[in-house]
Amino acid sequence: MAEAAGVSVRYANGLLAKERSSIMRLALSMRLQRCRQALEDSRQNHRTVSEIARGWGFSDMTHFGRSFRAMFGMLPRDVRKSARQP
C-alpha cells in the first residue's frame, strides 16, 4: 500500500498512527470488509464462510471470527443468515 502511494512503510505508518491505525490494521479492515460483502452477496451462497475467509487470506478461522466480530459486532455466520432472510 505504501509503495503504491509512493511513500515508505515507516512514513505511512506514521501518518496512520495519528488515526490509531497502521498499514496492517488498514489491510485487515479492508479484507474483513470484502469478506462481509461476499457473505452478503447471494451470488456467493455456494461458498462456505471458511472458503470466503481463506479467499481473502485468512488461514486461521478463530482469528478471522474474532476479528470479524470485533469489527462488525456479529459473527460471520450471522451476517450470512441475515442476508439470506427476505
PyMOL commands that set and color helices and strands:
alter all, ss='L'
color gray80, all
select helices_A, chain A and resi 2-5+9-17+23-40+42-44+49-55+61-72+76-84
alter helices_A, ss='H'
color red, helices_A
deselect
rebuild
show_as cartoon
